[in-house]
Amino acid sequence: MKVPVSKAEFQVFNELSKRNLTIGMETQRQITLKVVNNEVEKEVPTTPDFWWIYKHKMVYLDGDAVHEIGSEWDEQVVKSLEVMRFKVRRIRYHAPLTEQRKLEIVDDIQEFIKE
């Protein structure tokens, strides 16, 4: 299933590109997780917005129009990815993305991938 790219994701990607932070990064690549809920294990897909495969780091941009704060689903995804030894950063934003907020997000991602 192809996940649509938001305008904010496109803006952040462009700024990451300007800073040469897209080397080794993939976007919109789906991964299947095994999630246990109520003692039932099932396979579920998730699509990180930005994924540095060799660094084992993923970033999700969570627009408030789609993601609820503290979503149980988002928390399950992060826990499952951490079990697989990925480091995950979920970054919330309010659309439309301002220039200042875009730069804050990219600064945050830059620090995260250099850790």
PyMOL commands that set and color helices and strands:
alter all, ss='L'
color gray80, all
select helices_A, chain A and resi 7-18+53-55+72-83+99-114
alter helices_A, ss='H'
color red, helices_A
select strands_A, chain A and resi 25-26+31-37+40-46+50-52+57-63+87-93
alter strands_A, ss='S'
color yellow, strands_A
deselect
rebuild
show_as cartoon
